[in-house]
């Protein structure tokens, strides 16, 4: 169950990061959730990419751990 929570959290971060990158590339002035981050377009874009990558890594790690746990029980 705890790995399912990790997968969901990772998916949410991945979606937020991807949505933020797309929004920022279409309209450079709309920062979205990270509009408060100082530094302008490049810094916000980097933050969204980092959030998306972190979400993908978290979801992948949780899926791998869940598969290993299922294999031991079977």
Number of C-alpha atoms within 10 A of each C-alpha: 7 9 18 14 12 19 23 15 17 24 20 17 23 24 16 18 25 18 15 24 22 13 16 20 13 10 11 15 12 14 19 15 12 14 13 10 12 9 8 13 18 10 13 23 21 13 17 25 18 15 21 24 17 17 25 21 17 21 24 16 16 21 16 13 15 17 12 11 12 9 9 7 6 5
